Amino acid sequence: MNKRLSKSEFIFAYMIIITLACFVGGFFFGAYYMKSKIDAQQTAALEQQKLEAERERQLREQKLYSEQDFIRFYYAVYAPVLDLKRAHFEKMEAWPNLDRSAKKDALEQLLQAAKQTDKQLGKEVPLPTSPLLVEAHSQFQAGVRAYLDSMKQLLSDQNSNALSPADISARLSLTNWYKASEQVYHSLAIWESAYVTKQSLPKEVPANVSADQWRQLPFHYKTYIAAVSIAGHKKWGDYNPEDLTARIDLLFGSDDAKNLGIKDADAAVRLLTATDAVHNGDFKEVQGKHYSSLKAPEIPLYR
C-alpha cells in the first residue's frame, strides 16, 4: 500500500527539484555567458587584427616613411648637420689648449662650416612620404642658421677667448636642433611601428619609463624617448640619441642600475649625462654584440 508524502516531505522534495533546476539552469546560463564573453573577446581581437591589417595596408599603399626617404634625408640633411656638430665638438675638445689667436681661428672655421651646412640644407629634398622628415629638415636649417648667428656674435665678443666650451654651448640657441632630432627619431619609431612591430605607437611619449618597461620597448621607440629626454634635459653632446639608448640598455642590463638605485629611464639619463658616460659611437661599439638583428632603414646610422 503506497504511503502518501507528508506535507514537509513534499516541500522538501519540491525544494530539491527546484534546487536541481536552478543548478542546471545556472550551469547552462553560466556556460552561455562564458561562451558569449569568449565570443565577444574573439570578435574584438579579430576586429583589432583587421584594424591593424588595414592600417598596415594603408601605410604600405601610401608608402609612408619609405626607406628611400630616409636615405635621401640622411645624405642631404642629417649627414651635413652631424658633420657640423662633430666639427664643433672637435674644436671644443681642443679649445683649452689653444691660444687667443687659435681660438679665434677655430670660431671662424666653425662659422664657415655653418655657412656651408646652411647652403647644403637650402637645397630642396623630395620627401613625399615622410612629413616628419620634411619638418625636421626645416628645423635643422633654422638650427644651423641660429648656430651661424651665435658664431658671429662670439667672434664679435672681445672676451670670447676667455669662455669655456660649456660657456660657448650655453650661448648657442639649440631649440630647433632638439626639435629636429625628436622629429627624426619619431619618424624612425613610426617606421618601426608600421613595418617591424606592427603595433601602434602610444599617442604621447610617457613622462617616465621604469627599467622593466624600458626593457620591453622596441629599439627605435626607445631612441625616440632618448631624443625627447635629451631635449628635455637640454643636453647637447657629441653623441646621438641611439648612443644614449645603447648606454641605457647596458645600464639596465647590468647590476649597476640596481646597485646605484636607478629605477627609471629619466634617472638613467641624468646619471649618464652628468657623469659624461655617453659618447659618439657608443651604439656602433656594441651594435655587433647587442643589436645584430636590429631592423632599421638602410642608412649609415645603423650600418
Protein Blocks (a to p, Z undefined) as FASTA:
>chain_A
ZZdddfklmmmmmmmmmmmmmmmmmmmmmmmmmmmmmmmmmmmmmmmmmmmmmmmmmmmm
nopaifklmmmmmmmmmmmmmmmmmmmmmmmmmmmmpcfklmmmmmmmmmmmmmmmmmmm
mpccddfklmklmmmmmmmmmmmmmmmmmmmmmmmpmklmmpcfklmmmmpcfklmmmmm
mmmmmmmmmmmmmmmnopacdfbdcfbdcfklmmmpcfklmmmmmmmmmmmnopacfbdf
klmmmmmmmmmmmmklmmnopabfklmmmmmmmnopacehklmmmmmmmmmmpccdddfk
lZZ
